[in-house]
Amino acid sequence: MGPIDREDTDEGSGTRVVRCHYPMDLKNNSDGREGLPSRKLLSPDLYKLTALQAGPLLLGQHLVRRTEDGEIRCRIVETESYGGAEDKGSHAYGGRRSARTEVMFSAGGTAYVYLIYGMYHCVNVVTAAEHDPHAVLIRAVEPLTSTDAARMAAYRGITVKKPASLSGGPGKLCRALRIDKSLNGCRLDDPLGPLWLEQGDSPEHLDIAAAPRINIPYAEEYAPLPWRFYLRGNPYVSVIDKQAEPFSLS
């Protein structure tokens, strides 16, 4: 992922703003298969974007998990973009292909789930074209209803003292949604599957912040780039950065 998609200054205002420009209309889509309730799925166009472009656009969208206790719906409130073979923070840096990273080379719209520290799962949205390994890590989600929150807390086995302790962090949200490596490679555009994405809020109307990604000092010159995106003021965000920059989609 190259920095050509970024502009770092807002001319004339004195305010540092991160902007990205998107050439395509991300329209609401509904699944029209017979016998399936109409769902506002994300446009296939979003999955064709680079991770840097898709990261902020996934904010406000809904992650849905089907469980034996019913569906759980969450609003995505924090993401991190990992931009292809050029990004030293990416598992696929240098075009590295392995049993772990192979799913990153799939066509956009696939889930990439991996294990860290031998105990925490992380879920990513693979984007861009096949063989071009881009992925957006979902770092935090907000349950849409009290029922969703209760199911998530039950799966975590905790008493929630503050929102971020429920699903503010990639490992926490995966435990709350029972996401593990069995979901690695599943399609996120299929509402008949165990995990999928639906249309939520229009990202153009959200107050978005951009900041460096978390815990990737090994990424060298890529480490300080503002490729983490989150909703300002949302209590489920995992880490608030006092130096975060305003972000504009225009």
HELIX and SHEET records of a PDB file:
HELIX    1   1 PRO A    3  ASP A    5  5                                   3    
HELIX    2   2 PRO A   44  TYR A   47  1                                   4    
HELIX    3   3 ALA A   51  LEU A   57  1                                   7    
HELIX    4   4 GLY A   84  GLU A   86  5                                   3    
HELIX    5   5 TYR A   93  GLY A   95  5                                   3    
HELIX    6   6 GLU A  102  PHE A  105  5                                   4    
HELIX    7   7 SER A  146  ARG A  156  1                                  11    
HELIX    8   8 PRO A  163  SER A  167  1                                   5    
HELIX    9   9 PRO A  170  ALA A  176  1                                   7    
HELIX   10  10 LYS A  181  LEU A  183  5                                   3    
HELIX   11  11 PRO A  203  HIS A  205  5                                   3    
HELIX   12  12 PRO A  217  TYR A  222  5                                   6    
SHEET    1   A 7 VAL A  18  ARG A  19  0                                        
SHEET    2   A 7 GLU A 245  SER A 248  1                                        
SHEET    3   A 7 ILE A 208  ALA A 211 -1                                        
SHEET    4   A 7 ARG A 228  LEU A 231 -1                                        
SHEET    5   A 7 GLY A  70  GLY A  83 -1                                        
SHEET    6   A 7 HIS A  62  THR A  67 -1                                        
SHEET    7   A 7 LEU A 195  GLU A 198 -1                                        
SHEET    1   B 8 VAL A  18  ARG A  19  0                                        
SHEET    2   B 8 GLU A 245  SER A 248  1                                        
SHEET    3   B 8 ILE A 208  ALA A 211 -1                                        
SHEET    4   B 8 ARG A 228  LEU A 231 -1                                        
SHEET    5   B 8 GLY A  70  GLY A  83 -1                                        
SHEET    6   B 8 HIS A 134  PRO A 143 -1                                        
SHEET    7   B 8 TYR A 120  THR A 127 -1                                        
SHEET    8   B 8 ALA A 111  ILE A 116 -1                                        
SHEET    1   C 2 ASN A  29  SER A  30  0                                        
SHEET    2   C 2 LYS A  40  LEU A  41 -1                                        
END                                                                             
